[in-house]
């Protein structure tokens, strides 16, 4: 059975029309739809990112007051100057609580165990440090002290515990009640001026720390808002962050 020419021609025209519709009409619409789907997906991704950022910003805003108070506590541990009078007050309270006699406090002219010779940029920074301070190995200014106390053996042990407890770290928390003090040396001798043994004279070599001059405890922030202008950091503080704390300051 032969197919007539008009039928064949109709089939060919139908195929051509289907091809033309697919190639010139349907394919561009499909490409346009795929492009729109990709753009919608990208916008959804941006929206999700913005929502997460908004949630993080709200959480940071809600915790700003607590974090600011934390930074102030840490500023008690490492102030922006030697703050010797506050240190003297804290030592006096610790000595009174431990029932020992606070005899003397002096800046260690030898520099203490934690200090090092300043070179290069550290040397220029050392010119602006408080009297007796040097630039430590990590680039953080340090002030070495010598303390002299007298009392019974166990009372002196109690005092040393109180001294170390000015700054305590544990369970991923930091408790600050005074200056950060590292004990470099302890020399115990009989206290001949007060009857000798069992009265003991303790000469303590210690190191305290100071923030670099270009920084402050809050870097320009206030209790109401962060600093309005970015503040450059130094390697000594660039790795820092908000540290949860417990305890109170004196």
Secondary structure, 3 states (H helix, E strand, C coil): CCCCHHHHHHHHHHHHHHHHHHHHHHHHHHHHHHHHHHHHHHHHHHHHHHHHHHHHHHHHHHCHHHHHHHHHHHHHHCCCCCCHHHHHHHHHHHHHHHCCEEEEEEECCCCCCCECCCCCHHHHHHCCCCCCEEEECCCCEEEEEEEEEEECHHHHHHHHHHHHCCEEEECCEEEECCCCEEEEEEEEEECHHHCCCCCEEEEEEEEEEECCCCCCCCCCCCCCCCCCCCCCCCHHHHCCCCCCEECCCC
